[in-house]
Structures are given as structure tokens and as C-alpha cells.
Amino acid sequence: MPATFATETTREGLFASTRWTMVLDAGESQTPPDQALSALSELCRIYWRPIFLFLRRQGSNPDDAQDLTQGFFAHLIESRAYVRADPEKRRFRSFLLGALKHFVAHARAHDRTRSTRTRSPRRTHEP
């Protein structure tokens, strides 16, 4: 996606101010499905690049950052985690970054477990 690290540190990587009505529309069960889907799509569009750039600044290479960003948004949508965001408690970007850090830690732990299993041959005990 991004061409160079220098372009990643521009203002484009900053998190936008949250329109809480959009977050609430995405999560409300009373919101018509097409309106909820539109709100959710817009949230993903707005926050994809800042999440990606955050991961790049944390040391992920471009391919891994893209995979983690896509996986994070897929998880966010499938689990409906965005419904737990509360404007009274904290900013939406703080909620997203907390959820992202948890997602990344879980993904890396899963990868370590999987790579450990593939590297360790099963030993058979000989009598």
C-alpha cells in the first residue's frame, strides 16, 4: 500500500475525529440494515489507513501490516466489538487502538504456537 515510510508519517496517518452517530448507527439493532452497513463501511474506510500506519510504526512490514489491518477489521465486524464502544468512557480511536493491540497480541501468540508445533518433531519413546 504505502510507498515509503516518509509518506506514512504525514497527517494522513492521524486518526480522524469520530462521528459517534456513525458508530452508534453501525451498532444499533434498531438501525435499518442498509444504514448500519453503510455506517460500518464508512468507519472501516475512515480508520483503515490510520490502523495500517499505526502497525507500520510499531514495526510491522507492509504486507504484515496490511494482513493485520484486514484481519482486525474482519474480526471487529464478525464479533461486533464496535458495539462496546462508549462515548462516555473514551474516544473511539482509543477503543480501536486497545482492541487492535489485543487482536495483534492474540494473532502473534497464535502464530508462535503454530510455528512451535511445526518446528518440534514429535518424539517417540523407545522401550
DSSP file with accessible surface (Angstrom, degrees, kcal/mol):
  #  RESIDUE AA STRUCTURE BP1 BP2  ACC     N-H-->O    O-->H-N    N-H-->O    O-->H-N    TCO  KAPPA ALPHA  PHI   PSI    X-CA   Y-CA   Z-CA
    1    1 A M              0   0  143      0, 0.0     2,-0.1     0, 0.0    62,-0.0   0.000 360.0 360.0 360.0 -79.2    0.0    0.0    0.0
    2    2 A P        -     0   0   18      0, 0.0     3,-0.1     0, 0.0     6,-0.0  -0.432 360.0-147.0 -70.4 146.2    2.2    2.9    1.2
    3    3 A A  S    S+     0   0   91      1,-0.2     2,-0.3    -2,-0.1     3,-0.0   0.938  72.0   0.8 -78.7 -48.6    5.2    3.7   -1.0
    4    4 A T     >  -     0   0   74      1,-0.1     4,-0.9     0, 0.0     3,-0.3  -0.939  65.3-115.1-139.7 162.9    7.7    4.8    1.6
    5    5 A F  H >> S+     0   0  108     -2,-0.3     4,-0.8     1,-0.2     3,-0.5   0.860 111.9  63.9 -65.5 -32.3    7.9    5.3    5.4
    6    6 A A  H >4 S+     0   0   70      1,-0.3     3,-0.8     2,-0.2    -1,-0.2   0.896 102.8  47.5 -60.7 -39.1    8.3    9.1    4.8
    7    7 A T  H >4 S+     0   0   60     -3,-0.3     3,-1.0     1,-0.2    -1,-0.3   0.760 103.4  64.5 -74.8 -19.6    4.9    9.3    3.4
    8    8 A E  H << S+     0   0    2     -4,-0.9    -1,-0.2    -3,-0.5    -2,-0.2   0.710  94.5  58.9 -74.6 -19.3    3.4    7.3    6.2
    9    9 A T  T << S+     0   0   81     -4,-0.8    -1,-0.2    -3,-0.8    -2,-0.1   0.352  83.5 106.8 -95.0   9.8    4.3    9.9    8.8
   10   10 A T  S X  S-     0   0   61     -3,-1.0     3,-2.1     1,-0.1     4,-0.2  -0.203  93.8 -88.8 -78.4 176.9    2.2   12.6    7.2
   11   11 A R  G >  S+     0   0  200      1,-0.3     3,-1.9     2,-0.2    -1,-0.1   0.716 117.8  79.4 -61.8 -18.5   -1.1   13.9    8.6
   12   12 A E  G 3  S+     0   0  126      1,-0.3    -1,-0.3    -5,-0.2    -4,-0.1   0.784  87.2  59.1 -60.2 -25.6   -2.9   11.2    6.6
   13   13 A G  G <  S+     0   0    1     -3,-2.1    -1,-0.3    -6,-0.1    -2,-0.2   0.508  83.9 104.8 -83.3  -4.6   -1.9    8.7    9.3
   14   14 A L  S <  S-     0   0   94     -3,-1.9     2,-0.3    -4,-0.2    35,-0.0  -0.466  80.0-106.2 -77.7 150.4   -3.7   10.6   12.0
   15   15 A F        -     0   0   34     -2,-0.1    -1,-0.1    35,-0.1     2,-0.1  -0.563  35.4-126.1 -75.0 135.4   -7.0    9.4   13.4
   16   16 A A        -     0   0   44     -2,-0.3     2,-0.1    30,-0.2    77,-0.1  -0.373  33.5 -89.1 -75.2 158.3  -10.0   11.4   12.3
   17   17 A S        -     0   0  105      1,-0.1     2,-0.3    -2,-0.1    -1,-0.1  -0.471  52.0-113.8 -65.2 139.5  -12.4   12.9   14.8
   18   18 A T        -     0   0   30     -2,-0.1     2,-1.0    -3,-0.1     3,-0.1  -0.612  13.0-148.7 -83.8 133.5  -15.1   10.3   15.5
   19   19 A R    >>  -     0   0  141     -2,-0.3     4,-1.3     1,-0.2     3,-1.3  -0.870  14.2-164.4 -95.5  99.9  -18.6   10.9   14.4
   20   20 A W  H 3> S+     0   0   57     -2,-1.0     4,-3.0     1,-0.3     5,-0.3   0.792  83.3  65.6 -61.5 -27.5  -20.3    9.0   17.2
   21   21 A T  H 3> S+     0   0  100      1,-0.2     4,-2.7     2,-0.2    -1,-0.3   0.898 101.6  50.9 -61.4 -34.2  -23.6    8.9   15.4
   22   22 A M  H <> S+     0   0   14     -3,-1.3     4,-2.1     2,-0.2    -1,-0.2   0.923 111.0  47.0 -67.6 -43.3  -21.9    6.7   12.8
   23   23 A V  H  X S+     0   0    4     -4,-1.3     4,-1.4     2,-0.2    -2,-0.2   0.939 115.1  46.4 -63.1 -45.1  -20.5    4.3   15.4
   24   24 A L  H  X S+     0   0   73     -4,-3.0     4,-2.1     1,-0.2    -2,-0.2   0.897 110.6  52.6 -67.1 -38.7  -23.9    4.2   17.1
   25   25 A D  H  < S+     0   0   49     -4,-2.7    -1,-0.2    -5,-0.3    -2,-0.2   0.891 107.3  53.1 -62.1 -38.3  -25.7    3.6   13.8
   26   26 A A  H  < S+     0   0    3     -4,-2.1    -1,-0.2     1,-0.2    -2,-0.2   0.848 118.9  34.9 -65.8 -31.0  -23.4    0.8   13.0
   27   27 A G  H  < S+     0   0   12     -4,-1.4     2,-0.2    -5,-0.1    -2,-0.2   0.638  89.2 106.3-101.7 -14.9  -24.2   -0.9   16.3
   28   28 A E    ><  -     0   0   88     -4,-2.1     3,-0.6     1,-0.2     8,-0.1  -0.465  56.3-152.0 -71.8 132.8  -27.8   -0.2   16.9
   29   29 A S  T 3  S+     0   0  102      1,-0.2    -1,-0.2    -2,-0.2     7,-0.1   0.753  97.0  57.3 -73.6 -21.9  -30.2   -3.0   16.4
   30   30 A Q  T 3  S+     0   0  143      2,-0.1    -1,-0.2     3,-0.0    -2,-0.1   0.623  83.1 102.1 -82.6 -12.8  -33.0   -0.5   15.5
   31   31 A T  S <  S-     0   0   18     -3,-0.6     5,-0.1    -7,-0.2    -6,-0.0  -0.527  88.1-103.6 -71.4 133.0  -31.0    1.0   12.7
   32   32 A P    >>  -     0   0   62      0, 0.0     4,-2.6     0, 0.0     3,-0.5  -0.305  32.1-117.7 -54.7 140.3  -32.2   -0.2    9.3
   33   33 A P  H 3> S+     0   0  113      0, 0.0     4,-2.7     0, 0.0     5,-0.2   0.852 112.5  51.5 -53.2 -40.5  -29.7   -2.8    8.0
   34   34 A D  H 3> S+     0   0  122      1,-0.2     4,-2.0     2,-0.2     5,-0.1   0.894 112.3  46.5 -67.5 -35.1  -28.6   -0.8    4.9
   35   35 A Q  H <> S+     0   0   86     -3,-0.5     4,-2.4     2,-0.2    -1,-0.2   0.908 113.1  49.3 -71.3 -40.0  -27.9    2.3    7.1
   36   36 A A  H  X S+     0   0   19     -4,-2.6     4,-2.6     2,-0.2    -2,-0.2   0.922 112.1  48.3 -64.5 -43.3  -26.0    0.2    9.6
   37   37 A L  H  X S+     0   0  111     -4,-2.7     4,-2.8    -5,-0.2     5,-0.2   0.909 111.3  50.6 -64.1 -40.3  -23.9   -1.4    6.8
   38   38 A S  H  X S+     0   0   78     -4,-2.0     4,-2.2    -5,-0.2    -2,-0.2   0.922 111.6  47.5 -63.6 -43.0  -23.2    2.0    5.3
   39   39 A A  H  X S+     0   0    8     -4,-2.4     4,-2.3     2,-0.2    -2,-0.2   0.921 113.1  48.3 -64.9 -42.6  -22.1    3.4    8.7
   40   40 A L  H  X S+     0   0   18     -4,-2.6     4,-2.3     2,-0.2    -2,-0.2   0.921 111.0  50.6 -65.0 -42.2  -19.9    0.3    9.3
   41   41 A S  H  X S+     0   0   68     -4,-2.8     4,-2.4     1,-0.2    -1,-0.2   0.910 110.5  50.0 -61.5 -41.1  -18.4    0.6    5.8
   42   42 A E  H  X S+     0   0   55     -4,-2.2     4,-2.8     2,-0.2     5,-0.2   0.907 108.5  52.0 -66.4 -40.4  -17.6    4.3    6.4
   43   43 A L  H  X S+     0   0   10     -4,-2.3     4,-2.4     2,-0.2    -2,-0.2   0.924 111.2  47.6 -61.5 -43.2  -16.0    3.5    9.7
   44   44 A C  H  X S+     0   0   25     -4,-2.3     4,-1.6     2,-0.2    -2,-0.2   0.913 112.5  49.5 -63.4 -41.2  -13.7    0.9    8.1
   45   45 A R  H  X S+     0   0  160     -4,-2.4     4,-0.6     1,-0.2    -2,-0.2   0.931 114.0  45.1 -64.2 -43.2  -12.9    3.4    5.3
   46   46 A I  H  < S+     0   0   38     -4,-2.8    -2,-0.2     1,-0.2   -30,-0.2   0.906 122.1  35.1 -68.0 -41.3  -12.0    6.2    7.7
   47   47 A Y  H  X S+     0   0    3     -4,-2.4     4,-2.1    -5,-0.2     5,-0.2   0.543  92.7  87.1 -98.1  -5.3   -9.9    4.1   10.1
   48   48 A W  H  X S+     0   0   37     -4,-1.6     4,-2.7     1,-0.2     5,-0.2   0.958  93.1  43.4 -59.8 -53.0   -8.2    1.6    7.7
   49   49 A R  H  X S+     0   0   63     -4,-0.6     4,-3.0     1,-0.2     5,-0.3   0.931 113.3  49.4 -64.1 -46.7   -5.2    3.8    6.9
   50   50 A P  H  > S+     0   0    4      0, 0.0     4,-2.2     0, 0.0    -1,-0.2   0.908 113.7  47.8 -60.0 -36.9   -4.6    5.1   10.5
   51   51 A I  H  X S+     0   0    0     -4,-2.1     4,-2.3     2,-0.2    -2,-0.2   0.944 112.9  48.5 -66.3 -46.6   -4.7    1.5   11.8
   52   52 A F  H  X S+     0   0    0     -4,-2.7     4,-2.1    -5,-0.2    -1,-0.2   0.938 113.4  46.7 -57.3 -48.2   -2.4    0.3    9.0
   53   53 A L  H  X S+     0   0    0     -4,-3.0     4,-2.6     1,-0.2    -1,-0.2   0.863 108.5  55.7 -67.4 -34.6    0.1    3.2    9.7
   54   54 A F  H  X S+     0   0   27     -4,-2.2     4,-1.4    -5,-0.3    -1,-0.2   0.940 108.8  47.9 -59.6 -46.4    0.0    2.5   13.4
   55   55 A L  H  <>S+     0   0    4     -4,-2.3     5,-2.2     1,-0.2    -2,-0.2   0.891 110.5  51.7 -63.1 -38.4    1.0   -1.1   12.7
   56   56 A R  H ><5S+     0   0   45     -4,-2.1     3,-1.7     1,-0.2    -1,-0.2   0.929 108.6  50.6 -63.4 -43.8    3.8    0.1   10.4
   57   57 A R  H 3<5S+     0   0  103     -4,-2.6    -1,-0.2     1,-0.3    -2,-0.2   0.777 104.2  59.6 -65.7 -24.9    5.1    2.5   13.1
   58   58 A Q  T 3<5S-     0   0  118     -4,-1.4    -1,-0.3    -5,-0.2    -2,-0.2   0.460 129.9 -94.7 -81.3  -3.0    5.1   -0.5   15.5
   59   59 A G  T < 5S+     0   0   64     -3,-1.7    -3,-0.2     1,-0.3     2,-0.2   0.434  75.9 142.0 109.3   0.1    7.5   -2.3   13.3
   60   60 A S      < -     0   0    5     -5,-2.2    -1,-0.3     1,-0.1    -2,-0.1  -0.510  52.0-120.3 -72.6 141.3    5.3   -4.5   11.0
   61   61 A N     >  -     0   0   75     -2,-0.2     4,-3.0     1,-0.1     5,-0.3  -0.334  35.0 -98.1 -72.9 164.9    6.4   -4.8    7.4
   62   62 A P  H  > S+     0   0   47      0, 0.0     4,-2.3     0, 0.0     5,-0.2   0.889 122.3  47.4 -56.0 -41.7    3.9   -3.5    4.8
   63   63 A D  H  > S+     0   0  111      2,-0.2     4,-2.5     1,-0.2     5,-0.2   0.932 115.3  44.7 -66.8 -44.6    2.5   -7.0    4.0
   64   64 A D  H  > S+     0   0   80      2,-0.2     4,-3.0     1,-0.2     5,-0.2   0.905 112.9  51.7 -65.2 -40.9    2.1   -8.0    7.6
   65   65 A A  H  X S+     0   0    0     -4,-3.0     4,-2.5     2,-0.2    -2,-0.2   0.911 111.1  47.9 -62.5 -40.0    0.5   -4.6    8.5
   66   66 A Q  H  X S+     0   0   62     -4,-2.3     4,-2.7    -5,-0.3     5,-0.2   0.935 113.3  47.3 -66.1 -44.9   -1.9   -5.0    5.6
   67   67 A D  H  X S+     0   0  108     -4,-2.5     4,-2.8     1,-0.2    -2,-0.2   0.918 114.0  47.5 -62.1 -43.7   -2.9   -8.5    6.7
   68   68 A L  H  X S+     0   0   25     -4,-3.0     4,-2.8     2,-0.2    -1,-0.2   0.900 111.9  50.2 -65.7 -39.6   -3.2   -7.5   10.3
   69   69 A T  H  X S+     0   0    0     -4,-2.5     4,-2.5    -5,-0.2     5,-0.2   0.949 113.4  45.0 -63.0 -47.7   -5.4   -4.5    9.4
   70   70 A Q  H  X S+     0   0  104     -4,-2.7     4,-2.4     1,-0.2    -2,-0.2   0.926 115.4  48.0 -61.7 -44.7   -7.7   -6.6    7.2
   71   71 A G  H  X S+     0   0   25     -4,-2.8     4,-2.7    -5,-0.2    -1,-0.2   0.891 110.0  53.0 -63.3 -39.2   -7.9   -9.3    9.9
   72   72 A F  H  X S+     0   0    1     -4,-2.8     4,-2.9     2,-0.2    -2,-0.2   0.944 111.2  44.7 -62.4 -47.4   -8.6   -6.7   12.6
   73   73 A F  H  X S+     0   0   14     -4,-2.5     4,-2.4     2,-0.2     5,-0.2   0.893 112.6  51.9 -67.4 -36.1  -11.5   -5.2   10.7
   74   74 A A  H  X S+     0   0   41     -4,-2.4     4,-3.0    -5,-0.2     5,-0.2   0.940 112.9  45.7 -62.3 -44.3  -12.8   -8.6    9.8
   75   75 A H  H  X S+     0   0   78     -4,-2.7     4,-2.8     2,-0.2     6,-0.4   0.917 111.1  52.8 -63.5 -43.1  -12.7   -9.5   13.5
   76   76 A L  H  X>S+     0   0    6     -4,-2.9     5,-1.0     1,-0.2     4,-0.8   0.910 114.9  41.6 -59.7 -41.3  -14.3   -6.2   14.5
   77   77 A I  H  <5S+     0   0   70     -4,-2.4     3,-0.3     2,-0.2    -2,-0.2   0.941 116.5  46.7 -72.9 -47.7  -17.2   -6.8   12.1
   78   78 A E  H  <5S+     0   0  158     -4,-3.0    -2,-0.2     1,-0.2    -3,-0.2   0.891 120.4  38.1 -63.2 -40.7  -17.7  -10.5   12.9
   79   79 A S  H  <5S-     0   0   52     -4,-2.8    -1,-0.2    -5,-0.2    -2,-0.2   0.585  98.3-136.3 -86.2 -10.2  -17.5  -10.1   16.6
   80   80 A R  T ><5 +     0   0  112     -4,-0.8     3,-1.7    -3,-0.3     4,-0.3   0.826  48.0 155.7  55.4  34.9  -19.5   -6.8   16.5
   81   81 A A  G > < +     0   0    2     -5,-1.0     3,-2.0    -6,-0.4     4,-0.3   0.812  58.3  72.5 -62.2 -28.7  -16.9   -5.5   19.1
   82   82 A Y  G >  S+     0   0   10     -6,-0.6     3,-1.4     1,-0.3    -1,-0.3   0.736  81.8  72.7 -60.9 -19.8  -17.6   -1.9   18.0
   83   83 A V  G <  S+     0   0   70     -3,-1.7    -1,-0.3     1,-0.3    -2,-0.2   0.820  89.8  60.1 -64.9 -27.6  -20.9   -2.1   19.8
   84   84 A R  G <  S+     0   0  172     -3,-2.0    -1,-0.3    -4,-0.3    -2,-0.2   0.570  77.4 112.7 -77.9  -9.5  -19.0   -2.0   23.1
   85   85 A A    <   -     0   0    9     -3,-1.4     7,-0.1    -4,-0.3     3,-0.1  -0.464  50.6-166.8 -65.5 134.1  -17.5    1.5   22.2
   86   86 A D    >>  -     0   0   53     -2,-0.2     4,-1.9     1,-0.1     3,-1.3  -0.968  22.0-155.2-130.6 117.1  -19.0    4.0   24.6
   87   87 A P  T 34 S+     0   0   53      0, 0.0    -1,-0.1     0, 0.0    -2,-0.0   0.749  97.3  59.0 -63.7 -19.4  -18.6    7.8   24.0
   88   88 A E  T 34 S+     0   0  170      1,-0.1     3,-0.1    -3,-0.1    -3,-0.0   0.766 110.2  41.4 -77.7 -25.0  -19.0    8.4   27.8
   89   89 A K  T <4 S-     0   0  167     -3,-1.3     2,-0.3     1,-0.3    -1,-0.1   0.868 124.3 -31.3 -90.9 -46.1  -15.9    6.2   28.6
   90   90 A R  S  < S-     0   0  125     -4,-1.9    -1,-0.3     0, 0.0    -4,-0.1  -0.987  71.1 -69.3-164.8 172.5  -13.4    7.1   26.0
   91   91 A R     >  -     0   0  144     -2,-0.3     4,-1.9     1,-0.1     3,-0.3  -0.365  42.9-120.2 -71.7 153.0  -12.7    8.2   22.5
   92   92 A F  H  > S+     0   0    4      1,-0.2     4,-3.0     2,-0.2     5,-0.2   0.888 113.5  56.3 -62.9 -38.1  -13.4    5.8   19.6
   93   93 A R  H  > S+     0   0   58      1,-0.2     4,-2.6     2,-0.2    -1,-0.2   0.886 106.2  51.1 -64.2 -33.8   -9.8    5.9   18.5
   94   94 A S  H  > S+     0   0   43     -3,-0.3     4,-2.3     2,-0.2    -1,-0.2   0.910 110.4  49.3 -67.0 -40.1   -8.7    4.8   22.0
   95   95 A F  H  X S+     0   0    9     -4,-1.9     4,-2.6     2,-0.2    -2,-0.2   0.943 112.6  47.8 -60.9 -47.4  -11.2    2.0   21.8
   96   96 A L  H  X S+     0   0    1     -4,-3.0     4,-3.0     1,-0.2    -2,-0.2   0.915 111.7  48.7 -61.9 -44.4   -9.9    0.9   18.4
   97   97 A L  H  X S+     0   0   37     -4,-2.6     4,-2.7     2,-0.2    -1,-0.2   0.902 112.1  49.1 -65.7 -38.8   -6.3    1.0   19.5
   98   98 A G  H  X S+     0   0   35     -4,-2.3     4,-2.0     2,-0.2    -2,-0.2   0.939 114.2  45.5 -63.1 -45.0   -7.0   -1.0   22.6
   99   99 A A  H  X S+     0   0   22     -4,-2.6     4,-2.5     1,-0.2    -2,-0.2   0.898 113.1  51.3 -64.8 -39.2   -8.9   -3.6   20.5
  100  100 A L  H  X S+     0   0    1     -4,-3.0     4,-3.0     2,-0.2     5,-0.2   0.932 108.3  50.4 -63.8 -46.1   -6.1   -3.6   17.9
  101  101 A K  H  X S+     0   0  124     -4,-2.7     4,-2.4     1,-0.2    -1,-0.2   0.909 112.5  47.4 -60.5 -41.4   -3.4   -4.2   20.4
  102  102 A H  H  X S+     0   0  136     -4,-2.0     4,-2.4    -5,-0.2    -1,-0.2   0.934 112.9  49.0 -63.8 -45.1   -5.4   -7.1   21.9
  103  103 A F  H  X S+     0   0   34     -4,-2.5     4,-2.7     1,-0.2    -2,-0.2   0.925 112.6  47.1 -60.2 -45.8   -6.0   -8.5   18.4
  104  104 A V  H  X S+     0   0   13     -4,-3.0     4,-2.9     2,-0.2     5,-0.3   0.923 111.4  50.5 -65.3 -43.5   -2.3   -8.3   17.4
  105  105 A A  H  X S+     0   0   59     -4,-2.4     4,-2.3    -5,-0.2    -1,-0.2   0.931 113.2  46.4 -60.6 -42.9   -1.1   -9.9   20.7
  106  106 A H  H  X S+     0   0  121     -4,-2.4     4,-2.5     2,-0.2    -2,-0.2   0.924 112.8  49.6 -65.2 -43.3   -3.6  -12.7   20.1
  107  107 A A  H  X S+     0   0   20     -4,-2.7     4,-2.4     1,-0.2    -2,-0.2   0.910 112.7  46.8 -63.6 -41.9   -2.6  -13.1   16.5
  108  108 A R  H  X S+     0   0  104     -4,-2.9     4,-2.6     2,-0.2    -1,-0.2   0.894 111.6  50.4 -69.2 -38.9    1.1  -13.2   17.3
  109  109 A A  H  X S+     0   0   36     -4,-2.3     4,-2.5    -5,-0.3    -2,-0.2   0.919 111.3  49.7 -63.3 -41.0    0.6  -15.7   20.2
  110  110 A H  H  X S+     0   0   98     -4,-2.5     4,-2.5     1,-0.2    -2,-0.2   0.919 111.1  49.0 -63.2 -43.0   -1.3  -17.9   17.8
  111  111 A D  H  X S+     0   0   76     -4,-2.4     4,-2.7     2,-0.2     5,-0.2   0.904 111.0  49.8 -63.8 -41.2    1.5  -17.6   15.2
  112  112 A R  H  X S+     0   0  148     -4,-2.6     4,-2.3     2,-0.2    -2,-0.2   0.922 111.5  48.8 -63.9 -42.4    4.1  -18.5   17.8
  113  113 A T  H  X S+     0   0   67     -4,-2.5     4,-2.0     1,-0.2    -2,-0.2   0.933 113.3  47.0 -62.4 -44.7    2.1  -21.5   18.9
  114  114 A R  H  X S+     0   0  134     -4,-2.5     4,-1.7     1,-0.2    -2,-0.2   0.914 113.2  47.4 -65.7 -42.4    1.6  -22.7   15.4
  115  115 A S  H  X S+     0   0   42     -4,-2.7     4,-1.6     1,-0.2    -1,-0.2   0.864 109.7  54.1 -70.2 -32.1    5.3  -22.2   14.4
  116  116 A T  H  X S+     0   0   69     -4,-2.3     4,-1.8    -5,-0.2    -1,-0.2   0.917 108.0  50.4 -65.9 -40.2    6.4  -24.0   17.6
  117  117 A R  H  < S+     0   0  184     -4,-2.0    -1,-0.2     1,-0.2    -2,-0.2   0.874 111.4  47.4 -65.0 -38.0    4.3  -27.0   16.7
  118  118 A T  H  < S+     0   0  112     -4,-1.7    -1,-0.2     1,-0.2    -2,-0.2   0.786 114.2  46.9 -77.0 -26.1    5.7  -27.2   13.2
  119  119 A R  H  < S+     0   0  172     -4,-1.6    -2,-0.2    -5,-0.1    -1,-0.2   0.755  98.2  76.0 -84.3 -28.1    9.3  -26.9   14.4
  120  120 A S  S  < S-     0   0   70     -4,-1.8    -1,-0.1    -5,-0.2     2,-0.1  -0.751  74.5-148.3 -90.9 107.9    9.1  -29.5   17.2
  121  121 A P        -     0   0  101      0, 0.0     2,-0.3     0, 0.0    -2,-0.1  -0.438  26.7-106.0 -71.2 146.3    9.1  -33.0   15.8
  122  122 A R        -     0   0  241     -2,-0.1     2,-0.4     1,-0.0     0, 0.0  -0.576  34.5-141.3 -72.7 132.4    7.1  -35.5   17.8
  123  123 A R        -     0   0  219     -2,-0.3     2,-0.4    -3,-0.0    -1,-0.0  -0.791   6.6-148.2 -97.0 138.4    9.4  -37.8   19.7
  124  124 A T        -     0   0  117     -2,-0.4     2,-0.6     0, 0.0     0, 0.0  -0.844  15.9-128.1-104.8 139.0    8.5  -41.4   20.1
  125  125 A H        -     0   0  184     -2,-0.4    -2,-0.0     0, 0.0     0, 0.0  -0.777  20.1-151.6 -87.4 123.7    9.6  -43.2   23.2
  126  126 A E              0   0  167     -2,-0.6     0, 0.0     1,-0.1     0, 0.0  -0.819 360.0 360.0 -96.2 136.8   11.5  -46.3   22.5
  127  127 A P              0   0  179      0, 0.0    -1,-0.1     0, 0.0     0, 0.0  -0.138 360.0 360.0 -71.3 360.0   11.3  -49.1   25.1
